Structure formats: C-alpha cells, structure tokens
Amino acid sequence: MDNLAEKAAELAAIHGPGVLKALAVLVIGWLIARALAGITRRMLDRSKIEATLAAFASRLLYAAMITLVLITALGKLGVPTASFVAVIGAAGLAVGFALQGSLSNFAAGIMLISFRPFKVGDFVEAAGVAGTIEEIQIFATRLRTPDNKAIIVPNAAITGANITNFSAKDARRVDMVFGISYGDDLKKAKAILEELLAADDRVLDDPAPRVAVLELGDSSVNFVVRPWVKTADYWDVLFDMTEAVKLAFDERNITIPFPQHDVHMHQAG
C-alpha cells in the first residue's frame, strides 16, 4: 500500500500540473468558444444577414475553436500534437475531394443567402422548375409547385442558370391575345376590350393598359391586350379577363374564329 501511494504521489507530482493545465485549457477554451460563437451570431443578426447563414457561421466558428482547444489541451498533457494537425489536414483534404459537389452547393448557398436573388415566399423559375420558395438552405433550396409538390433543388444548379423572380416587382404586365374574324367590326371589338379593362379595378392606370392590333393572321385579326396589375392579382386578372372577353364578344356578336378545314370532293368523270 505504501509503495502504491508513493507511486500515485509520484505520478501526481509528474503529471498533475499537466492535467490541471489541460483541464484549465478545456474549461476556459470552451467558455471562450461559446462566448465568441454567441457574439458572432448576434453581430451577424444585427447586420441583417440571413438567419441560416448566421447560424451556420457561428456553429462553424465554434467547431473550429473547440478543435483548437482540444489540440492545445493534448499538448499540455505532453502528447505530440504535430501528428494530430497533420492527420486533420490530410482528412480535410480528402473530405474536400470527396465532397466537391457538396462544396459547390455550399458555395452557391452562401451566394444565394448573401446576394438574395429571391426570398422565402417568392415565386421563381430556376434550374428548370417553377415554384414558391419555402426554404433556402446551405446546400439546397426547397420549392413548392403550384400543384403542391415539394421540389428540392441543389443550390449549384440554381446559381448555374438563369433565375426568374416573378415576385420581385410590385406590378406585372398580363399579356393576352384575342382574335376576331375578318368580317367583324375591328373598331367595335377594340372598344369592347378597352371597356373591359376600364371596368376592372385591378387594372392599374400607370402604366396604362394597351390594346392594339397585333397581326393579321391566317383566319383572324389578332389583338394584343396588355394591362398592368399588382403582382398578387396576375393570375386572377388573366383568368377573369379571358372569360369576360368571351362573354362580351358573344353578347355583342363578335366572332372568335377557330381553325377549320374545307374539304372539296370532286367526282371523277
């Protein structure tokens, strides 16, 4: 027992200071890492940076500092840390090569969050799909299509192509084309279209709506009708105006032509 106690005392005398220093480094380092991560998160929040990016940056800083604290604590215990640093560097390089696609999505996510070509709630067309933005994540963006399907698009695919944001502006132009037959009164038809636009309170006065003859088609005279509306009213005005034009033309005896084929049969002599 005396020998055991002596050995314990000897080990404590030799390694005790190192263990105490390592524990002190762990405790103090953990407190500093936690405090700095919190300060970073609050500073990013105050700078109006996207919450997703602020949370990720603070967590990344915390993880890096904890790694540094652990390596420092091991050094206080007398453990050679050069090999640990080399292993961590090699592992980071290997992970970087293995996750090239993920890293490109990560970089694209940072760009989307920083430059904000769209925000949650916007209706956009990007990477060949159209839908309402539900969530912008670091690696992917979640959209909801008009028929309520969830689509998850890698961020690199979004930044690598054109982005059309239909919600970015307060007003949009509704482009419609209506045809009448060549035998109908052109001025009368134009007046009907202008009356319908004037009667709809959702049509904006500035910019002014436009009704004009677009082309003389094969079987119809085609009008272009272009009212400006609030972005939120776009689809309602499009649907309602299409129905209203059909009803008004029927009531005022304006014909909307449709494709026809004349078949001529000749009897062989």
Number of C-alpha atoms within 10 A of each C-alpha: 6 7 8 9 10 11 12 12 13 12 11 13 11 11 15 14 13 18 17 14 18 22 16 14 19 20 14 13 20 17 13 16 21 19 13 16 21 17 13 19 22 14 13 18 15 9 10 9 16 18 13 15 20 20 18 13 16 20 17 12 18 21 15 11 19 18 14 15 21 17 20 18 24 20 16 21 17 12 13 12 16 11 10 13 13 11 12 13 12 12 11 12 12 11 12 13 10 11 12 11 14 17 17 16 23 19 16 22 25 19 16 22 20 12 11 12 15 19 19 14 14 17 22 22 18 20 18 11 13 19 22 23 21 18 16 23 19 22 20 21 20 18 27 19 15 11 7 10 9 15 18 15 19 22 27 23 16 21 18 11 11 12 16 15 17 18 17 15 9 10 17 19 18 19 12 14 14 19 22 22 17 16 10 15 13 16 9 13 22 16 11 16 23 17 11 14 22 15 9 12 9 16 23 18 12 9 12 11 18 15 18 14 15 14 12 13 12 8 15 20 20 20 22 18 22 19 26 22 25 15 16 12 15 18 12 12 20 16 10 11 19 14 11 14 19 14 13 15 17 12 9 11 12 22 18 18 14 10 7 7 5 5 6 5 6 6 4 4 3
